[in-house]
Structures are given as structure tokens and as C-alpha cells.
Amino acid sequence: MNDATMRAGLIAASVLVAAAAVLSLAHPNSSAAPGAAPRTVAASTRPTPIAAPSVDTTASPSQTITVPTTPAVASAPTQPANLARMIGQQLMVGMAGTAPDSNLLERVHAGQVGGVIIYGRNAKSPAQLQQATADLQQAAVSGGNPRLLIATDQEEMTVRHIWWAPPTLTAPQLAAAGSAAIQNQGYETGLALRRVGVNMDLAPVLDVAHSSSVFIWQQERSYSMNPQTVTAAGSAFMYGLNFARVAATAKHFPGLGGVALDTDSYRQSVQLTSADLVPFSKLIGELVPAIMTSLATYTNYDPHYPAALSPRIVTGLLRDQLHYQGVVITDNLPGSTGLSVGQAAIAAEQAGDDIILASTSEKDGADAYNALLSAAEHGQLTAAQVNAAYQLIIALKQKYANP
């Protein structure tokens, strides 16, 4: 899939589309069956995309972006994309320490891992992290695999796993600083991440806080209680990241602004509102590289499944109604789903997610891979589903994962 195709598929959904989507909450499509995850969207006339804001590069650091180069094996031919390797591309896993151990490197080399997420426990210093990401990329390429997506959560001052890198402000402070300042914070963040081999940021947070009591506001991760402010701030930060060639990831679709407790640990049910959807709807047209789905349950849309596991939300709402055709990644599974990591991974794939984040332990990543491969081999996942996710991931990697 080339950039022109992706851009054509990512034309903005207007606010009217968001409103229509919410009006449909009272009458969700009950015929949506688990496992139905079409990626094609019927052609229609859509509004012109929102223009991406400019970045003041004169205010940016003069250092060259340096990324560890892979040794001569980088030119090795990529192995054929058989089923096992295609499933592997859909797994983003965690790393136990400050360097990848032999087991993780072997799995990466074998094509069982397509991405690695960096947490605070993995980031001791710039030199150490640069070496760790270089080792991971060498293992991938020497096995004939595409380069890895290496991600982190570098949202704002209170949630940033690479402690020496920006942002230096909380989300509300960023929103108050204005678009130019947010763009530069996003750009500086992207430069800092690229220097240590990180090419994907699980940010910005597009959750519109419903009140000061919700966890996303108390953690200072939401830009605002106003959807237009969230949209403007998220747009600026995302553009800065993308300009630095770090893939931005809008989260947590369709919105955690009304959720009282953190869904990583607590099962939460909430009503989805039109305000929740506004930032996602507007920013889809700015070529959002990836969107993360939440683990909350939205009772007025799908009372049975958390968003990340819901065909009605991932395929019905995000793909079909909002016309998003980029990469969809889950929040960390199993989280608060009450399922095993393997069960959650299969359900997420059936719902239409492309990348399964399973990073609580290295064992979780291996278990998710084995479950997905078995499901694909036994018909629980169709060849079309696996291939569609694979093609989207490869397109994302071609744009952001190369040196």
C-alpha cells in the first residue's frame, strides 16, 4: 500500500459524521459478528482534510537525528511473509530489563515479534537505550524480518517513560501554551525518541475529560474538558511527532474522558458521548498513523465487550462510520478484560485491531503469539483478517521504522 492510497483512505470524517455516529448509539448494528473485520470502505464524497499546522523548525535543535544503524545484515533479503511471520508482525511486546535477553532476541529473529514497547524500567540512559534498540533491530533484520516498531508512552510530563526526553509540561499546561509551543514540544519529543531508536509514540491522548474527578484528568493526561481544545492540542502534538518521523498514536478510542478509574486495572463501563468522538473524528483526516483502542465498555454502543474487543466499535464505528483505514493498536492486554492474554488477543484480532499490545511480561507476548497463530491455523481468524492487518503494519513501518 503506498502513501497515496493511505492518504486517500484517511480523508477526514466531519463533525457531522461524529454526530451521526453517536446518534446511532441507540441503534447499534446488532448484526455485526465477531470476526467480521473488513478494511475496505465504500467510496464517498468527504470533506477536505484539516490542514496540518506548520512547525517552526528554526526553534528546533541543530543536532542531527541519529539512529543506531543496523550492521551489514540490514541488506539481507526479507523472508517470505508466511502465516507465522504475518502473525508475528501483529505482536508488540515488553522487555524485562535494560537490554533484550536471549529469549526475546531469538523470538524477534524468528519473526514472532513485530514491535517492542519501552517502559521506564527499560530506559536507564540514552547510550544504554540506544544500544538496546539497536540490538533489537539487528535481531529482526538478521532474521529476514521488517524492522521493528519500537514504541513508548511519551504523552506529557507525568506520563513519559524515557525520563530525560520531553515533554516538559503536563497536558493541561501544554493546551494552555498554544499550538506553536505544543508543536515544538511534539517535535522535540520526536527528535529525542529517534535518537535512541524509538520510532512510535503512544500519544497524544485525545480523551475529553468529562469532569475533574475522572482518572485521566487527575493524572493530568487530558488536555481539556473542551473537545475543541483537545482537538487543537492533539493535532499540534501529533504533527510535531510525525514531522520528526515518529509515528503518533491517538488514544484511547473512543474516549476515556468519562471513566472514573484506570482501565489497566479496573473494569469500567461508561456512556459514549458526541464530545468524546470529536477529536478522533476531526483528526482522522490529518493522516493519523495509528489509533489505540481502550479497554472500557461503552454500554450505549456495545454493552458486552470492551472497545478493543468490540467489532461494533473497532470495525463498525472506527472503520465504517469514521472511515479510518490506518493501524489500530490495542491498549495493553489483557488489562481489565478478565480474559487470558491469548483469549483477549484473539478477540481483539476478530474485532478488527491490527497490533496486539501484550507487554505486562515477556511471557504474555509469547502466549499471545501462540494463541493468535493457533487461531489462524484453525480458522478462528481468516486469512483476509491476518493479511489486512499485516499490510497496514508494513505500510506504517515503511514510513516510520526505517533509519
C-alpha positions as CSV (number, residue, x, y, z in Angstrom):
1,M,0.0,0.0,0.0
2,N,1.6,3.3,-1.0
3,D,1.3,6.7,0.7
4,A,-1.2,8.0,-1.9
5,T,-3.5,5.1,-1.2
6,M,-3.3,5.6,2.5
7,R,-3.9,9.3,2.3
8,A,-6.9,8.7,0.1
9,G,-8.3,6.4,2.7
10,L,-7.7,8.7,5.6
11,I,-9.8,11.7,4.4
12,A,-11.3,13.5,7.4
13,A,-14.6,12.4,8.9
14,S,-16.5,15.6,9.6
15,V,-18.1,16.6,12.9
16,L,-21.4,15.6,11.2
17,V,-20.1,12.1,10.9
18,A,-19.2,12.1,14.6
19,A,-22.7,13.3,15.5
20,A,-24.3,10.7,13.2
21,A,-22.1,8.0,14.8
22,V,-23.4,9.0,18.3
23,L,-27.0,9.1,17.1
24,S,-26.5,5.5,16.1
25,L,-25.6,4.5,19.6
26,A,-29.2,3.9,20.5
27,H,-29.5,1.6,17.5
28,P,-26.1,-0.2,17.0
29,N,-25.8,-2.7,14.3
30,S,-26.7,-5.9,16.1
31,S,-25.7,-8.0,13.0
32,A,-22.0,-7.2,13.5
33,A,-20.5,-10.6,14.1
34,P,-17.2,-11.2,16.0
35,G,-14.6,-11.9,13.4
36,A,-16.0,-9.6,10.7
37,A,-13.3,-7.0,10.2
38,P,-13.5,-5.5,6.7
39,R,-10.9,-2.9,5.8
40,T,-12.4,-1.6,2.6
41,V,-14.7,1.4,2.7
42,A,-17.1,2.4,0.0
43,A,-16.1,5.5,-1.9
44,S,-18.0,8.6,-0.9
45,T,-17.6,12.3,-1.1
46,R,-15.9,13.6,2.1
47,P,-14.8,17.0,3.4
48,T,-11.3,18.4,2.7
49,P,-8.9,17.3,5.4
50,I,-8.0,19.8,8.1
51,A,-4.7,21.5,7.1
52,A,-1.8,20.3,9.2
53,P,-0.2,23.2,11.1
54,S,3.3,24.3,10.3
55,V,6.3,23.7,12.6
56,D,8.8,26.4,13.4
57,T,11.9,24.5,12.6
58,T,14.1,27.5,13.4
59,A,13.2,26.9,17.1
60,S,14.3,23.2,16.8
61,P,17.7,21.9,18.0
62,S,20.5,21.8,15.4
63,Q,21.6,18.3,16.3
64,T,21.3,15.7,13.5
65,I,18.8,12.9,14.3
66,T,21.0,9.9,14.9
67,V,19.5,6.4,15.0
68,P,21.6,3.3,15.6
69,T,22.5,1.8,12.2
70,T,22.0,-1.9,11.7
71,P,25.1,-3.8,10.7
72,A,25.6,-5.3,7.2
73,V,22.8,-7.8,7.8
74,A,20.4,-4.9,7.2
75,S,20.7,-5.6,3.5
76,A,19.6,-9.2,3.9
77,P,16.5,-10.1,1.9
78,T,13.2,-10.2,3.8
79,Q,11.9,-13.7,4.3
80,P,8.5,-14.6,2.6
81,A,5.6,-13.5,4.7
82,N,4.2,-16.9,5.7
83,L,1.4,-17.1,8.3
84,A,3.7,-17.4,11.3
85,R,5.6,-14.3,10.3
86,M,2.5,-12.3,9.5
87,I,1.1,-13.1,12.9
88,G,4.4,-12.0,14.4
89,Q,4.1,-8.6,12.9
90,Q,0.9,-8.1,14.8
91,L,2.6,-8.5,18.2
92,M,4.1,-5.6,20.3
93,V,5.7,-7.0,23.4
94,G,7.5,-5.8,26.5
95,M,11.2,-6.2,27.5
96,A,12.1,-7.3,31.1
97,G,15.3,-5.3,31.7
98,T,17.6,-2.7,30.3
99,A,18.7,-5.0,27.5
100,P,16.9,-7.6,25.5
101,D,17.6,-11.1,26.8
102,S,18.5,-14.1,24.5
103,N,14.9,-15.4,24.5
104,L,13.4,-12.1,23.3
105,L,16.2,-11.7,20.7
106,E,15.5,-15.2,19.4
107,R,11.8,-14.5,19.1
108,V,12.5,-11.3,17.3
109,H,14.9,-13.1,15.0
110,A,12.4,-15.8,14.3
111,G,9.7,-13.3,13.2
112,Q,7.5,-13.8,16.2
113,V,7.6,-10.2,17.3
114,G,6.8,-7.1,15.2
115,G,7.2,-4.4,17.9
116,V,8.6,-3.7,21.3
117,I,7.4,-1.2,23.8
118,I,9.8,0.7,26.1
119,Y,8.8,1.4,29.7
120,G,10.7,3.3,32.4
121,R,12.3,0.0,33.6
122,N,14.0,-0.3,30.2
123,A,15.4,3.3,30.0
124,K,18.4,3.9,32.2
125,S,20.4,6.3,29.9
126,P,20.5,7.4,26.3
127,A,23.5,5.3,25.5
128,Q,22.0,2.2,27.1
129,L,18.6,2.5,25.4
130,Q,20.2,3.3,22.0
131,Q,22.2,0.0,22.3
132,A,19.1,-2.0,23.4
133,T,17.0,-0.8,20.4
134,A,19.9,-1.3,18.0
135,D,20.3,-4.9,19.3
136,L,16.5,-5.5,18.8
137,Q,16.6,-4.1,15.2
138,Q,19.6,-6.2,14.4
139,A,17.9,-9.3,15.6
140,A,14.8,-8.5,13.4
141,V,16.7,-7.7,10.2
142,S,19.2,-10.5,10.5
143,G,16.3,-12.9,10.6
144,G,14.9,-11.5,7.4
145,N,12.1,-9.6,9.0
146,P,10.9,-6.0,8.6
147,R,12.4,-3.5,11.1
148,L,10.6,-3.3,14.4
149,L,8.2,-0.7,15.6
150,I,9.7,0.4,18.9
151,A,7.2,2.4,20.9
152,T,6.9,4.2,24.2
153,D,4.3,6.2,26.1
154,Q,5.7,9.8,25.9
155,E,2.5,11.7,26.4
156,E,3.3,14.7,28.6
157,M,5.3,15.4,31.8
158,T,3.5,13.0,34.1
159,V,3.5,10.0,31.7
160,R,6.8,9.7,29.9
161,H,8.8,6.5,30.2
162,I,12.0,8.0,28.8
163,W,12.7,10.3,31.7
164,W,15.3,12.6,30.0
165,A,13.2,13.3,27.0
166,P,10.3,15.9,26.6
167,P,7.5,16.8,27.0
168,T,8.3,19.1,29.9
169,L,4.7,20.2,30.6
170,T,1.5,18.4,31.7
171,A,-1.3,18.0,29.2
172,P,-3.4,21.0,30.6
173,Q,-0.2,23.1,30.6
174,L,0.5,22.1,27.0
175,A,-3.0,23.1,26.0
176,A,-2.6,26.5,27.7
177,A,0.7,27.1,25.9
178,G,-0.8,27.3,22.5
179,S,-0.4,25.4,19.2
180,A,3.1,26.6,18.3
181,A,4.5,25.6,21.7
182,I,2.8,22.2,21.5
183,Q,4.1,21.5,18.0
184,N,7.6,22.3,19.2
185,Q,7.1,20.0,22.2
186,G,5.9,17.2,19.9
187,Y,8.8,17.8,17.5
188,E,11.4,17.9,20.3
189,T,9.9,14.7,21.7
190,G,10.1,13.0,18.4
191,L,13.8,14.0,17.9
192,A,14.7,12.7,21.4
193,L,12.9,9.4,20.7
194,R,14.5,8.9,17.3
195,R,18.0,9.5,18.8
196,V,17.6,6.4,21.0
197,G,15.9,4.2,18.3
198,V,12.2,4.8,19.3
199,N,10.0,5.3,16.2
200,M,6.5,5.3,17.6
201,D,4.9,7.3,20.4
202,L,1.7,6.1,22.0
203,A,0.4,9.7,22.2
204,P,-1.3,12.1,22.0
205,V,-4.2,11.4,24.4
206,L,-7.4,12.6,22.8
207,D,-9.7,11.9,25.8
208,V,-12.0,14.8,26.6
209,A,-12.3,14.8,30.4
210,H,-16.0,14.9,31.5
211,S,-15.1,16.3,34.9
212,S,-12.2,16.9,37.3
213,S,-12.9,13.6,39.1
214,V,-12.1,11.2,36.2
215,F,-8.7,9.4,36.3
216,I,-7.4,10.8,33.0
217,W,-7.8,14.4,34.3
218,Q,-6.5,13.6,37.8
219,Q,-3.4,12.1,36.2
220,E,-3.0,15.4,34.1
221,R,-3.1,13.4,30.9
222,S,-6.2,15.1,29.3
223,Y,-5.7,18.4,27.6
224,S,-9.1,19.8,28.4
225,M,-12.7,19.3,29.2
226,N,-13.5,21.1,25.9
227,P,-13.4,18.9,22.8
228,Q,-12.2,21.7,20.5
229,T,-9.3,22.4,22.8
230,V,-8.4,18.7,22.9
231,T,-8.6,18.6,19.1
232,A,-6.3,21.6,18.6
233,A,-3.7,20.4,21.2
234,G,-3.7,16.8,20.0
235,S,-3.4,18.0,16.4
236,A,-0.3,20.1,17.2
237,F,1.5,17.5,19.2
238,M,0.8,14.8,16.7
239,Y,2.0,16.9,13.8
240,G,5.3,17.6,15.7
241,L,5.9,13.9,16.3
242,N,5.1,13.0,12.7
243,F,7.4,15.7,11.4
244,A,10.2,14.2,13.4
245,R,9.4,10.8,11.8
246,V,7.9,9.3,14.9
247,A,4.5,7.7,14.4
248,A,1.9,9.3,16.6
249,T,-0.8,7.2,18.1
250,A,-4.1,8.9,19.0
251,K,-5.7,7.3,22.1
252,H,-7.9,5.9,23.8
253,F,-10.6,5.4,21.2
254,P,-13.5,6.1,21.5
255,G,-12.6,8.1,24.6
256,L,-11.8,7.6,28.3
257,G,-13.0,11.0,29.4
258,G,-15.9,9.7,31.4
259,V,-14.2,6.8,33.1
260,A,-13.6,7.0,36.8
261,L,-10.8,4.6,37.3
262,D,-7.8,3.4,35.2
263,T,-8.9,0.6,32.9
264,D,-5.5,-1.0,33.0
265,S,-6.6,-2.3,36.4
266,Y,-10.3,-1.7,36.8
267,R,-13.2,-2.8,34.6
268,Q,-15.1,0.3,33.7
269,S,-18.4,1.0,31.9
270,V,-19.4,4.4,30.6
271,Q,-21.8,6.1,28.2
272,L,-20.2,7.3,25.0
273,T,-21.0,10.9,24.1
274,S,-20.6,13.1,21.0
275,A,-17.9,15.1,22.7
276,D,-15.8,12.0,23.1
277,L,-15.7,11.4,19.4
278,V,-15.0,15.0,18.2
279,P,-11.2,14.9,18.4
280,F,-10.9,11.5,16.7
281,S,-13.4,12.4,14.0
282,K,-11.6,15.6,13.1
283,L,-8.1,14.4,13.3
284,I,-8.5,11.2,11.2
285,G,-8.1,13.5,8.2
286,E,-4.6,14.5,9.3
287,L,-3.1,11.1,8.4
288,V,-3.2,9.7,12.0
289,P,-0.6,6.9,11.7
290,A,-2.2,4.8,14.5
291,I,-5.1,4.8,16.9
292,M,-5.2,2.9,20.2
293,T,-8.5,1.3,21.4
294,S,-9.5,1.5,25.0
295,L,-10.4,-1.2,27.5
296,A,-13.6,0.5,28.8
297,T,-17.0,-0.8,27.9
298,Y,-19.4,1.7,26.3
299,T,-22.9,0.5,27.3
300,N,-24.9,2.6,24.9
301,Y,-22.9,1.1,21.9
302,D,-21.8,-2.4,22.9
303,P,-22.6,-3.5,26.5
304,H,-20.9,-6.8,26.1
305,Y,-17.3,-6.1,25.0
306,P,-14.6,-3.6,25.9
307,A,-13.9,-1.3,23.0
308,A,-10.7,-3.0,22.0
309,L,-12.5,-6.3,21.7
310,S,-15.7,-5.0,20.1
311,P,-16.5,-5.4,16.4
312,R,-19.2,-2.8,16.7
313,I,-16.6,-0.2,17.9
314,V,-13.4,-1.1,16.0
315,T,-15.0,-2.2,12.7
316,G,-18.5,-0.6,12.9
317,L,-17.7,2.8,14.4
318,L,-14.0,3.4,13.7
319,R,-13.6,1.8,10.3
320,D,-17.0,2.0,8.7
321,Q,-18.6,5.2,10.2
322,L,-15.4,7.3,10.7
323,H,-13.7,5.8,7.7
324,Y,-10.3,5.2,9.5
325,Q,-8.0,3.0,7.5
326,G,-4.8,3.3,9.4
327,V,-3.3,0.9,12.0
328,V,-5.3,0.1,15.1
329,I,-3.5,-1.0,18.2
330,T,-5.0,-2.3,21.5
331,D,-4.3,-0.9,24.9
332,N,-2.2,-3.4,26.9
333,L,-3.9,-6.8,27.0
334,P,-5.4,-8.5,28.9
335,G,-5.7,-5.4,31.2
336,S,-9.1,-5.4,33.0
337,T,-10.8,-7.7,30.4
338,G,-11.0,-10.7,32.7
339,L,-9.6,-12.9,29.9
340,S,-6.3,-14.6,29.5
341,V,-3.9,-12.7,27.2
342,G,-4.4,-15.3,24.5
343,Q,-8.2,-15.0,24.6
344,A,-8.0,-11.2,24.6
345,A,-5.6,-11.2,21.7
346,I,-7.9,-13.4,19.6
347,A,-11.0,-11.3,20.4
348,A,-9.1,-8.1,19.5
349,E,-8.0,-9.5,16.2
350,Q,-11.5,-10.6,15.4
351,A,-12.8,-7.2,16.3
352,G,-10.5,-5.6,13.8
353,D,-7.4,-4.4,15.7
354,D,-4.1,-4.8,13.8
355,I,-1.5,-4.7,16.5
356,I,-1.9,-6.6,19.8
357,L,-0.1,-4.9,22.7
358,A,0.8,-7.6,25.2
359,S,3.6,-6.3,27.4
360,T,3.0,-6.9,31.0
361,S,5.6,-9.7,30.9
362,E,7.7,-11.3,28.2
363,K,5.6,-14.5,28.7
364,D,2.4,-12.5,27.8
365,G,3.9,-11.7,24.4
366,A,4.8,-15.3,23.7
367,D,1.4,-16.5,24.9
368,A,-0.4,-14.0,22.7
369,Y,1.6,-15.0,19.7
370,N,0.9,-18.7,20.2
371,A,-2.8,-18.1,20.7
372,L,-3.1,-16.0,17.5
373,L,-1.1,-18.4,15.4
374,S,-3.2,-21.3,16.6
375,A,-6.4,-19.4,16.0
376,A,-5.3,-18.5,12.4
377,E,-4.3,-22.1,11.7
378,H,-7.7,-23.4,13.0
379,G,-9.9,-20.9,11.2
380,Q,-10.9,-18.6,14.1
381,L,-9.1,-15.8,12.2
382,T,-9.5,-15.6,8.5
383,A,-6.6,-15.2,6.0
384,A,-8.2,-11.9,4.9
385,Q,-8.1,-10.5,8.5
386,V,-4.5,-11.5,9.0
387,N,-3.4,-10.2,5.7
388,A,-5.2,-6.9,6.0
389,A,-3.5,-6.2,9.4
390,Y,-0.2,-7.3,8.0
391,Q,-0.4,-4.9,5.0
392,L,-1.3,-1.9,7.2
393,I,1.5,-2.6,9.6
394,I,4.1,-3.0,6.8
395,A,2.9,0.3,5.3
396,L,3.4,2.0,8.7
397,K,6.8,0.5,9.1
398,Q,7.9,1.7,5.6
399,K,7.2,5.2,6.6
400,Y,8.4,5.3,10.2
401,A,10.6,2.3,11.1
402,N,13.4,2.8,8.6
403,P,16.6,4.6,9.6
